[in-house]
Amino acid sequence: MEDGDMSKLTLKELKPRDRKRKIIDELIEIMNTYRTIVLVDISRLRALQFQRLRSKLRDLVQIKVTKNSLIRKAIDELKELKGIDLSPLKDFLSGQLAVVASNLNPFEVYDVLEKNKVTAKAKPGDVAVKDVVIPAGNTGIPAGPAISLFKKFKVPTKIEEGSIYVTEDTVVVEAGKTIPAEIVDLLSKLGIEPIEMGLNVKVAYSEGVLYREEDLKLNIEEYRKKLVEAFINALSLAVNVTFITRESSPHIIAKAIMEAMNLAVNACYPTRESIGYIIAKAHAQAVAISNLIKI
């Protein structure tokens, strides 16, 4: 089958060998086109959540899921055909992965993936990433055996119009704790999805530099404070050594005016700007002398 004919068929219609070839070609195209290539761990993602994530991220990044062996093959062929070396990524080809590609820089891609997560129903044994709260209001659950489960987890309730009402927001599982099997069904009935899932960055590669997950975790507020502090220090240095820039020149001029005024006043050199200060200084000195000799 010629390449032109193969491109018109879906993956399911292709023979296994042709299917692999098509996937490798697609990976090569992606890796050759985009500035940043990221390997993400999808082992904990459920099918529904993955589809929701793909939909949310469609306009921001491109996602390709395939076997690690095909990713490895695509990396090798990309170097051979295009001279683009992504071989450092091969050391991280383990587990269930997806390739994420984008023209954003690696830090922006990481931020996008961290901010775009989806929720999922809990399963027995899942760990709560944040407090699981049953909110106040009508649960829609008829009064009956379920009331005992609310009581077990100390959720205050009342019965109104045959339904169980929760009277106040109540934390039933604290962050970091395992979600008990007994409450999983109740959370599902209440439509509460306490599990947060996303594409977990394993490693990123951009413009010849490899970034591990820990390299991409930025405390934005901390870095903002450091940048402001660095700017203030740099500006102060520029002003003190009279290094003229667009930012420092107004401060240098203001400092020069102040120093010139101070010199003129101390030297009793009258100008339109200094004469008032000279007279005020002379008056203050005269008053001080008067007080000393008690005139």
HELIX and SHEET records of a PDB file:
HELIX    1   1 ASP A    3  MET A    6  1                                   4    
HELIX    2   2 LEU A   11  GLU A   13  5                                   3    
HELIX    3   3 PRO A   16  THR A   33  1                                  18    
HELIX    4   4 ALA A   47  LEU A   57  1                                  11    
HELIX    5   5 ASN A   68  LYS A   82  1                                  15    
HELIX    6   6 SER A   87  PHE A   92  5                                   6    
HELIX    7   7 PRO A  106  LYS A  115  1                                  10    
HELIX    8   8 ALA A  146  LYS A  152  1                                   7    
HELIX    9   9 ALA A  181  LYS A  189  1                                   9    
HELIX   10  10 GLU A  213  LEU A  216  1                                   4    
HELIX   11  11 ILE A  220  ASN A  240  1                                  21    
HELIX   12  12 SER A  249  ASN A  266  1                                  18    
HELIX   13  13 ILE A  275  ILE A  293  1                                  19    
SHEET    1   A 5 GLN A  62  VAL A  65  0                                        
SHEET    2   A 5 LEU A  97  SER A 102 -1                                        
SHEET    3   A 5 THR A  36  ASP A  41 -1                                        
SHEET    4   A 5 ASN A 200  SER A 206 -1                                        
SHEET    5   A 5 VAL A 209  ARG A 212 -1                                        
SHEET    1   B 2 VAL A 118  ALA A 120  0                                        
SHEET    2   B 2 ILE A 195  MET A 197 -1                                        
SHEET    1   C 2 VAL A 132  ILE A 134  0                                        
SHEET    2   C 2 THR A 170  VAL A 173 -1                                        
SHEET    1   D 3 GLY A 137  PRO A 142  0                                        
SHEET    2   D 3 SER A 163  VAL A 166 -1                                        
SHEET    3   D 3 THR A 157  GLU A 160 -1                                        
END                                                                             
